[in-house]
Amino acid sequence: MFKRFKSVLLICIFFWMGCQISFADEQEGTPHQFFSRLPAYERVELSPDGTKIAFIENLQRPMGVAVLSIFDITADKMTSVLQSDNKKIKINWFEWANNEVLMVSAAYETKNSRVRFYRTRLFGMDVNKEEPKLIQMLKRRAPGVSSVIGAHTPQFQDSVIDWLPEDEKYILMQSDLDVPNLPDIYKVNVYNGRNTRLERGKRKIRYWFTDRQNNPRIGRSVDYEDGYIRYLHRKDDDSDWETLFSYTTFDDKPISILGFDLDPNVIYYLAYIGNYKALHKMDLTTKESEVLLQHEDYDVSGRLIYSKLTNDAIGITDMHSKFGRFFFEEESYALHKALNLTFPDTFNRIVGLSTDENNYILYTQGDDSPGKYFFGDRKGKQLSMLFSKYPELDEMKLPSHETFVYKARDGIEIEALVTLPLKGEKPYPTIMHPHGGPGARDTNGFNPWVAYLANKGYAVIRPNFRGSTGFGYEFAQAQMGRWGLEMQDDITDAVGHFVEQGITDPEKICIFGASYGGYAAKMAAVKTPKLFRCAVSFAGVSDLERLAKTQSRYLGGDRTADKQLGDESDDLESRSPINFVEKITTPLLVMHGKDDIVVDIKQSRYFAEEMEDEGKDIRYVEFDYGDHYLSIQQNRYMFFAELEKFLDLHLTN
């Protein structure tokens, strides 16, 4: 098998080289073109028998086309089965239902009144057929379900709650085909999409959990009006429902059920112990819990890991555990230990595993190492390279990140990742790069934006300011109603710290962020106009009142906006950069996608108009079909080209 497999790899490698050569010729090999390309190959999925690999290839010619392909290892055959231009229809995700059928989720942009959003639909595709065709799941209503002209059309129809590994013809899905936002459970034939309803929606359950025996046992009930959440449990179909956990969003510390053990009366869940989230195990018969994992200064986070052989829970993904995994038994670390001996300088993760656990897909990457995919055979003790995620960067020397801790003005300790360039000397021209969210965090690992900026000779500082997740409940909650206040000061204080450390040149600092980071960049130009030589905002918020109104159009959005942003009009106005453009003296580059459904383009468009009316220094760019994630290749190239010109103008003179 491996001789044939390697012959296909040679073809793939030759194809990569052709892409690199033609791409370099066409783009004249400028660095930003290499950093700004979409991953050449990504999202690799291994079939249950370990003989087929599904993956996305982002083509350079024709530019911007994403191709879903199947590589049959035993037949030495590569087949392209689906493609998307990433504009109005996107390949959302895909997963093997069995060794023949690949399930594909597609996201379609749509609009209802003033609200733009995506709908998702799930399709099955028998890849063994000569001409695979997409068969829509849940297309027809289940027997006994009413069908009324003008009735509700579900937004999401791709939620698989159980893959039924012992029954290759069927999966379990949930969807609100009948009553809006109250999903029923359906058993769906993956070959023809026909379905049978197994469970009606009830008790405001928005998501169902099945045990390892495929029985719906737990429902997550959400009241969108008051944010009250309950986890409801029943022993079997004939038993009454009982409340396991309950809390109110934004008011109480949340609890997250992760799933069942092979023992149907044991579950795993995340809940706070004091200020930090920990992993717990509960016996449903006695309601007794034990703590399996907790950290002193960080939250436990992640998903359960199940054995393909035993169907039992064997651990959890967790970024603060060795190998990024916490296993319940020491022997489960064996493969990871062996892989770390082979690849000691990268972070190594198993992203696909055959049912017999012999064949696997390994993904390796590091701060200075763009991702690579490998195919492993444990019995044959072989490991062969499949794809390089960013082939143009493989031979390029890239910098690593360092973690620093600094104190904000009120004494709070903040972690920041700092990436120093491989050329030049301290103090460096510096990019302050706050993350989006703000309920997110920056971590180690390869980041093409950061790698590009460091390659240009800039130091890059990424503070995990107040509101970032993973550092405890109080730290995460510190974002509530505080946009532009202490969160902004944390960013400003980072600048002062790294100037004092001799890392940052105080005369050559630019702030650059996307989404919430874009808001922070605009707010920096308002609050600290003399601190930064320039500011760059992509898809950034500028008007908190407008954002609150936009959020109110979605279920539970009123309450979310009130808690996260604030509920006083005067307060929201005082923290909205659009209301203070007259104070801005910092040159700004503002960019936004026209089809962004996360942050409306009006947030940047109206801000740019106000800046222009005031005669301020602004370069404003809109991207056709652009979304919140720069997922269209042409837009990504344009974004990096604009960024490069802007930074060259303001930081190299």
C-alpha positions in Angstrom: 0.0 0.0 0.0 2.7 2.5 0.9 4.5 2.2 -2.5 1.3 3.2 -4.2 0.6 5.8 -1.5 4.1 7.3 -2.0 3.6 7.5 -5.7 0.5 9.6 -5.2 2.4 11.7 -2.7 5.1 12.4 -5.4 2.3 13.6 -7.7 1.0 15.8 -4.9 4.5 17.2 -4.1 5.0 17.9 -7.8 1.7 19.7 -7.9 2.7 21.8 -4.9 5.9 22.8 -6.6 4.0 23.8 -9.7 1.7 25.9 -7.5 4.7 27.6 -5.8 6.5 28.4 -9.0 3.5 29.8 -10.8 2.4 31.6 -7.7 5.8 33.1 -7.2 6.1 34.1 -10.9 2.6 35.7 -10.8 3.1 37.5 -7.5 6.8 38.2 -7.9 7.5 36.3 -4.7 6.7 39.2 -2.4 6.6 38.0 1.2 3.1 39.1 2.0 1.7 37.0 -0.8 3.0 33.8 0.9 1.8 34.8 4.3 -1.6 35.9 3.1 -2.6 32.8 1.1 -5.3 30.6 2.5 -4.0 27.2 3.7 -3.1 25.1 0.7 -4.5 22.0 2.4 -6.7 21.9 5.5 -9.3 20.0 7.5 -8.1 16.5 6.8 -10.6 13.7 7.8 -9.8 10.0 7.9 -12.5 7.4 7.0 -13.4 4.8 9.7 -11.4 2.0 8.0 -8.4 4.3 7.4 -8.3 3.9 3.7 -9.6 7.3 2.5 -8.8 10.9 3.3 -11.1 13.9 2.7 -9.6 17.3 2.7 -10.0 20.9 1.4 -7.5 22.3 -1.1 -7.6 26.1 -1.6 -6.6 26.6 -5.2 -4.5 29.5 -6.6 -5.8 28.8 -10.1 -8.6 29.5 -10.4 -8.0 31.8 -7.5 -10.2 31.5 -4.4 -11.8 28.2 -5.2 -12.0 25.7 -2.4 -12.1 22.0 -3.5 -13.2 19.1 -1.4 -11.2 16.1 -2.5 -11.0 12.4 -1.6 -7.7 10.5 -1.6 -8.3 6.7 -1.8 -5.0 5.3 -0.4 -5.5 1.7 -1.4 -6.6 2.6 -5.0 -4.0 5.4 -5.5 -6.8 7.6 -6.6 -7.5 11.3 -6.0 -11.0 12.6 -6.7 -12.4 16.1 -6.5 -16.0 15.8 -5.4 -17.1 19.4 -4.6 -16.0 23.0 -4.9 -17.0 26.4 -3.6 -15.9 30.0 -4.4 -16.3 30.8 -0.7 -18.7 33.7 -1.5 -22.4 33.0 -1.1 -22.0 29.3 -0.3 -19.3 27.9 1.9 -18.2 24.3 2.8 -18.9 24.6 6.5 -17.6 21.2 7.7 -17.5 17.5 6.6 -17.3 14.1 8.4 -17.4 10.5 7.4 -20.7 8.8 8.3 -19.2 5.4 7.2 -16.5 4.2 4.7 -18.6 5.3 1.7 -20.6 8.3 2.7 -19.1 11.7 3.5 -21.4 14.2 5.2 -21.0 17.8 4.1 -22.4 20.8 5.8 -22.9 23.9 3.6 -23.5 27.4 4.8 -25.7 29.7 2.6 -25.9 33.4 3.1 -29.4 34.8 3.4 -31.3 37.8 4.6 -34.6 38.3 6.5 -35.8 41.9 6.7 -32.7 43.8 7.9 -30.9 40.8 9.3 -28.3 38.9 7.3 -27.2 35.5 8.4 -26.2 32.0 7.3 -28.4 28.9 7.0 -26.8 25.5 7.1 -27.9 22.3 5.3 -26.4 18.8 5.6 -25.8 16.6 2.6 -24.6 13.0 2.2 -22.3 12.0 -0.6 -21.5 8.4 -1.6 -17.9 8.8 -2.7 -17.7 5.3 -4.1 -20.0 6.1 -6.9 -18.5 7.2 -10.2 -20.4 10.5 -10.1 -21.0 11.3 -6.4 -24.2 13.3 -5.8 -25.2 15.4 -2.8 -28.3 14.1 -1.1 -29.9 16.6 1.4 -30.6 15.4 4.8 -34.0 16.3 6.5 -35.2 17.7 3.2 -38.6 16.1 3.6 -40.6 16.4 6.8 -40.9 13.4 9.0 -44.1 11.4 9.0 -46.7 13.1 11.2 -45.1 16.5 11.1 -47.3 19.3 9.9 -46.4 21.1 6.8 -48.0 24.5 6.4 -47.5 27.0 3.6 -45.3 29.8 4.9 -44.3 27.7 8.0 -41.0 28.1 9.8 -37.8 27.2 7.9 -35.0 26.2 10.3 -31.8 28.2 10.1 -29.6 25.2 11.1 -30.1 21.8 9.6 -26.7 20.3 10.1 -26.6 19.4 13.8 -25.6 15.7 14.2 -25.9 14.6 17.8 -24.9 11.0 17.3 -23.0 9.3 14.5 -24.3 5.9 15.4 -21.0 4.1 14.6 -22.6 0.7 15.0 -25.3 1.5 12.4 -23.6 2.6 9.2 -26.9 3.6 7.4 -28.1 6.2 10.0 -27.2 9.2 12.1 -29.1 11.1 14.7 -29.8 14.7 14.0 -31.7 17.5 15.8 -33.6 20.2 14.0 -36.6 22.5 14.7 -38.5 21.5 11.6 -41.8 21.8 13.4 -41.6 24.4 16.2 -39.1 27.3 15.9 -36.1 26.9 18.2 -37.4 23.7 19.7 -35.5 20.9 18.0 -36.8 17.4 17.6 -34.6 14.3 17.2 -34.6 12.4 13.9 -33.0 9.2 12.8 -31.7 10.0 9.3 -30.7 7.7 6.5 -27.4 8.9 5.2 -27.9 7.4 1.7 -31.3 9.0 0.9 -32.0 11.6 3.6 -35.2 10.0 4.7 -36.0 10.4 8.4 -38.0 9.3 11.3 -38.7 11.5 14.3 -37.7 9.8 17.6 -38.3 12.6 20.1 -40.3 15.7 20.0 -38.9 19.0 21.3 -39.9 19.9 24.8 -39.1 21.9 27.9 -37.1 24.6 26.0 -34.4 22.1 25.2 -32.1 23.6 22.6 -29.5 20.8 22.5 -29.7 17.1 23.1 -27.1 14.7 24.5 -27.1 11.0 23.8 -25.3 8.4 25.9 -22.8 5.9 24.3 -25.7 3.5 23.8 -27.2 6.2 21.5 -30.2 7.1 23.8 -31.2 10.8 24.3 -30.6 11.3 28.0 -29.8 14.9 28.6 -31.2 18.2 27.2 -29.8 21.7 27.6 -32.8 23.9 28.2 -32.4 27.7 27.6 -34.9 30.5 28.3 -33.9 33.2 25.9 -35.9 35.8 27.9 -34.1 35.6 31.2 -31.0 33.6 30.3 -32.0 30.7 32.6 -30.2 27.5 31.7 -31.0 24.0 33.0 -29.5 20.6 32.2 -32.4 18.1 32.3 -31.8 14.4 32.7 -33.8 11.2 32.5 -32.8 7.6 33.1 -34.8 6.3 30.1 -37.9 7.1 28.0 -40.3 6.1 30.7 -38.6 8.1 33.5 -39.4 11.7 34.6 -37.1 14.6 33.8 -34.9 15.9 36.6 -32.7 19.0 36.8 -29.0 18.2 37.1 -27.6 21.7 37.0 -29.0 25.2 36.5 -27.6 28.7 36.2 -28.4 32.1 34.7 -26.2 33.3 31.8 -23.9 36.3 32.8 -25.2 36.2 36.5 -23.8 32.8 37.6 -20.8 30.7 36.9 -21.6 28.4 33.9 -21.6 24.6 33.8 -20.9 22.6 30.6 -21.7 19.0 30.2 -19.2 17.3 27.9 -20.7 13.9 27.4 -21.2 10.4 28.7 -18.9 7.6 29.8 -19.4 4.1 28.4 -21.2 3.6 31.7 -24.5 5.2 30.9 -24.8 6.5 34.4 -21.6 8.5 34.3 -21.1 11.9 32.8 -18.2 14.4 32.5 -18.7 18.1 32.9 -16.8 21.4 33.4 -17.7 23.6 36.4 -15.9 26.2 38.5 -14.0 25.5 41.7 -13.6 28.9 43.1 -12.3 31.1 40.2 -11.2 28.4 37.8 -13.0 25.8 35.7 -12.2 22.2 36.4 -13.2 18.8 35.0 -15.6 16.7 37.0 -17.1 13.2 36.7 -20.6 12.5 38.1 -22.4 9.3 38.9 -26.0 10.0 37.9 -27.5 7.4 40.3 -26.0 9.0 43.4 -25.3 12.5 42.1 -21.9 12.3 43.6 -19.0 14.1 41.7 -15.3 13.9 41.8 -12.7 16.3 40.4 -10.5 14.8 37.7 -8.4 17.8 36.6 -7.9 21.4 37.7 -5.1 24.0 37.3 -3.9 26.6 39.7 -4.0 29.6 37.4 -6.0 28.6 34.4 -9.3 27.1 33.4 -9.6 23.6 32.1 -11.2 23.6 28.7 -11.7 21.3 25.8 -13.8 18.3 24.7 -13.9 14.6 25.6 -11.7 12.1 23.8 -13.2 8.7 23.1 -11.5 5.4 22.3 -12.5 4.1 18.8 -11.9 0.6 20.1 -13.8 0.7 23.4 -16.3 3.5 22.8 -15.3 4.8 26.2 -14.2 8.3 27.3 -10.4 8.2 27.9 -9.5 11.9 28.4 -10.0 15.5 27.4 -8.3 18.0 25.2 -6.7 20.7 27.4 -4.1 23.2 26.3 -2.5 23.4 29.8 -1.9 19.6 30.0 1.1 17.8 28.4 0.6 17.0 24.7 -2.5 19.2 24.9 -4.3 16.2 26.3 -5.3 14.9 29.7 -5.8 11.1 29.7 -7.4 9.2 32.5 -5.0 6.3 32.1 -1.2 6.7 31.6 -1.0 4.1 28.8 -3.1 6.4 26.6 -0.1 8.7 26.3 2.0 6.1 24.5 1.4 7.2 20.9 1.8 10.9 21.8 5.1 10.2 23.6 6.4 8.3 20.6 5.4 11.1 18.2 7.0 13.7 20.4 10.3 11.8 20.2 9.9 11.9 16.4 8.9 15.6 16.3 10.4 17.2 19.5 10.2 20.8 18.3 6.5 21.0 17.3 3.1 20.6 18.9 1.7 17.3 17.7 -2.0 16.4 17.6 -3.9 13.3 16.3 -6.7 14.7 14.2 -8.0 11.5 12.7 -8.0 7.8 13.8 -9.4 4.7 12.2 -11.8 2.5 14.0 -9.2 -0.1 14.8 -6.9 2.7 15.9 -4.1 1.5 13.6 -4.1 4.3 11.0 -4.1 8.0 12.0 -3.7 11.5 10.8 -1.0 13.6 12.6 -1.0 17.4 12.5 2.2 19.1 13.6 2.9 22.8 14.0 4.7 25.3 16.1 5.4 29.0 16.6 8.0 28.8 13.8 6.7 25.8 11.9 3.6 26.1 9.7 1.3 23.0 9.9 1.9 19.7 8.2 -0.3 16.6 8.0 1.1 13.1 8.1 -0.5 9.6 7.6 0.5 7.0 10.2 0.4 3.2 10.3 1.0 1.9 13.8 1.4 -1.8 12.9 3.7 -1.0 10.0 5.5 1.6 12.1 5.4 4.1 9.2 4.7 7.8 9.0 4.4 9.5 5.7 3.9 13.2 5.0 0.6 14.1 3.3 0.3 17.9 3.0 2.0 21.1 4.1 -0.5 23.7 5.1 1.6 26.6 3.9 4.1 25.1 1.5 5.7 28.4 0.5 6.8 29.0 4.1 8.3 25.6 4.8 11.9 26.7 4.2 11.5 30.2 5.6 13.0 30.9 9.0 10.3 32.2 11.4 10.4 33.5 14.9 9.1 32.0 18.1 6.8 33.6 20.7 7.6 34.3 24.3 5.2 34.8 27.2 5.6 37.9 29.4 3.6 39.0 32.4 3.1 42.7 33.1 1.1 44.7 35.6 -1.7 47.0 34.6 -2.0 50.4 36.3 -4.3 48.9 39.0 -1.9 46.0 39.7 -3.7 43.3 37.8 -1.3 40.9 36.1 -1.7 40.4 32.4 -0.1 37.8 30.2 1.1 38.8 26.7 2.7 36.9 23.9 5.7 38.7 22.3 7.2 37.8 19.0 10.5 39.4 18.2 11.8 39.7 14.6 14.8 37.8 13.4 16.4 41.0 12.0 17.1 44.4 13.4 18.0 45.4 16.9 16.1 46.5 20.0 14.2 48.7 20.4 12.0 47.4 17.5 9.2 49.1 15.6 6.2 47.4 17.2 2.8 46.2 16.3 0.3 46.1 19.2 -2.1 43.3 18.1 -5.1 42.9 20.5 -7.3 39.8 19.7 -10.9 39.7 18.8 -13.8 38.4 20.8 -13.3 39.8 23.3 -14.2 36.5 24.9 -11.2 34.7 23.4 -7.4 34.5 24.0 -4.1 34.5 22.1 -2.0 31.3 22.4 1.3 29.9 21.1 1.5 28.3 17.7 1.9 29.4 14.1 -0.1 32.5 13.2 0.4 33.7 9.6 -0.5 37.4 10.5 2.1 37.5 13.4 4.7 35.6 11.3 4.3 38.1 8.5 4.6 41.1 10.7 7.7 39.7 12.4 9.2 38.8 9.0 8.8 42.5 8.1 11.0 43.4 11.1 8.3 44.3 13.6 8.0 43.1 17.2 4.4 41.9 17.8 2.7 42.2 21.2 -0.5 40.3 21.9 -1.9 41.0 25.3 -4.5 38.8 26.9 -6.3 41.8 28.4 -9.2 41.7 30.8 -12.1 39.9 29.3 -9.9 37.2 27.7 -11.0 33.6 28.4 -9.0 30.9 30.1 -7.7 32.9 33.0 -10.6 32.4 35.5 -14.1 33.5 35.9 -13.5 37.0 37.3 -10.9 37.9 34.6 -13.3 36.8 31.8 -16.3 38.7 33.4 -14.2 41.9 33.5 -15.3 42.7 30.0 -19.0 43.1 31.0 -19.9 46.7 30.3 -16.2 47.7 30.2 -15.3 48.0 26.5 -13.0 50.9 26.1 -12.3 51.2 29.8 -9.9 49.0 31.8 -9.7 46.6 28.8 -8.4 49.4 26.8 -6.0 50.5 29.5 -4.5 47.0 29.7 -3.5 47.5 26.1 -2.0 50.9 26.7 -0.2 49.7 29.8 1.4 46.9 27.7 2.9 49.5 25.5 4.5 51.3 28.5 5.8 48.0 29.9 7.6 46.9 26.7 9.0 50.4 26.1 10.5 50.2 29.6 11.9 46.8 28.8 13.7 48.2 25.8 11.8 46.0 23.3 9.6 48.7 21.8 10.6 51.9 20.1 8.3 54.5 21.5 8.3 56.5 18.3 7.3 53.6 16.1 4.3 51.8 17.4 1.1 50.9 15.5 -2.0 49.2 16.8 -3.7 46.6 14.6 -6.7 44.5 15.4 -9.7 42.7 13.9 -13.3 42.5 15.2 -13.0 43.5 18.9 -9.4 44.2 18.3 -10.5 46.6 15.5 -12.6 48.4 18.0 -9.6 48.6 20.4 -7.6 50.1 17.5 -10.2 52.8 16.8 -10.6 53.4 20.6 -6.8 53.8 20.9 -6.9 56.5 18.3 -9.5 58.3 20.4 -8.1 57.8 23.9 -4.3 57.8 23.3 -3.9 59.7 20.0 -0.2 60.4 20.7 0.8 56.9 21.7 0.5 55.2 18.2 2.0 56.4 14.9 -0.9 54.6 13.1 -3.9 52.3 13.7 -5.4 49.5 11.6 -8.9 48.2 12.1 -10.4 45.2 10.3 -14.1 44.5 10.8 -14.0 46.6 13.9 -16.9 48.0 15.9 -17.1 51.8 16.2 -20.7 52.3 17.5 -21.8 50.4 20.6 -25.4 51.6 20.4 -25.6 50.3 16.8 -24.0 47.0 17.8 -26.6 46.6 20.7 -29.4 47.2 18.3 -28.0 44.7 15.8 -27.7 42.1 18.6 -31.2 42.6 19.7 -32.5 41.2 16.4 -31.3 37.7 17.5 -32.7 35.4 20.1 -31.5 36.4 23.5 -29.7 39.3 22.0 -31.3 42.0 24.1 -30.0 40.5 27.3 -26.6 39.7 25.8 -26.1 43.3 24.7 -27.3 44.7 28.0 -24.8 42.5 30.0 -21.9 42.6 27.6 -22.0 46.1 26.3 -24.1 48.0 28.9 -27.7 49.2 28.9 -27.4 53.0 29.3 -27.4 55.0 26.1 -25.1 57.8 27.4 -22.6 55.2 28.6 -22.6 53.4 25.2 -22.1 56.7 23.4 -19.2 57.6 25.7 -17.4 54.4 24.7 -18.1 54.5 21.0 -15.1 55.8 18.8 -17.5 57.1 16.1 -18.6 59.9 18.5 -15.1 61.3 19.0 -13.4 61.4 15.6 -12.6 65.0 16.2 -10.0 63.9 18.8 -8.2 61.6 16.4 -4.8 62.6 15.1 -3.6 59.1 14.3 -3.6 58.0 10.7 -6.0 55.1 10.3 -6.4 52.2 7.9 -9.9 50.8 8.1 -11.0 47.7 6.2 -14.2 45.7 6.2 -15.9 42.9 4.2 -19.2 43.9 2.5 -20.9 40.7 3.5 -19.7 40.5 7.1 -22.6 39.1 9.1 -20.7 39.2 12.5 -19.9 42.9 12.5 -22.1 45.0 10.1 -20.0 46.9 7.6 -21.9 50.1 8.7 -19.7 50.0 11.8 -16.7 50.9 9.6 -18.5 52.7 6.7 -20.1 55.3 8.9 -16.9 55.7 10.9 -15.0 56.4 7.7 -17.5 58.9 6.6 -17.2 60.8 9.9 -13.5 60.8 9.6 -13.6 62.1 6.1 -16.1 64.8 7.0 -13.6 65.9 9.7 -10.7 65.9 7.3 -8.9 63.2 9.2 -6.2 60.9 7.7 -8.0 57.7 6.8 -7.6 55.0 4.2 -10.9 53.0 3.9 -11.2 49.7 2.0 -14.2 47.5 1.4 -13.9 43.9 0.2 -16.5 42.5 -2.3 -18.2 39.4 -0.8 -15.9 39.8 2.2 -16.9 38.0 5.4 -15.6 38.4 9.0 -12.7 35.9 8.5 -11.1 37.0 5.2 -12.0 33.6 3.7 -11.8 34.7 0.1 -8.3 34.6 -1.3 -8.5 37.8 -3.4 -9.6 39.8 -0.3 -6.9 38.3 1.8 -4.2 39.3 -0.7 -5.7 42.8 -0.9 -5.8 43.1 2.9 -2.1 42.2 3.3 -1.1 44.5 0.5 -2.9 47.4 2.0 -1.5 46.6 5.5 2.0 46.4 4.1 1.8 49.8 2.3 0.3 51.4 5.3 2.9 50.1 7.8 5.7 50.9 5.4 4.5 54.5 5.2 4.1 55.1 8.9 6.7 52.9 10.6 9.7 52.8 8.3 10.2 56.5 7.8 
